[in-house]
Amino acid sequence: MCLILSYFQHLVDIFTDLWPISVTPILTRLVEKIIVQKYVIPALPVDTISDQFAYRPTGSTTAALLSLTHIVAQKLET
């Protein structure tokens, strides 16, 4: 019985040393994404954001690198 109580006391000591996780950055990113999708992107002309990769379904580092490679290859051919 003492072993079990000692184990649970050890767990309580571990949990009291932990810091709480802030939810504010997550909520801020969600609100920012909603505002960008609903208000900013529709207000911009399509040709203005054609080379941007943030907040796009195909927007990734790989897509940006492929686009850059394609543009450099086109410039080197001419």
Secondary structure, DSSP 8 states (H G I E B T S, - for coil): -HHHHHHHHHHHHHHHT------HHHHHHHHHHHHIIIIIHHHS-GGGSTT--TTSTT-SHHHHHHHHHHHHHHHHH-
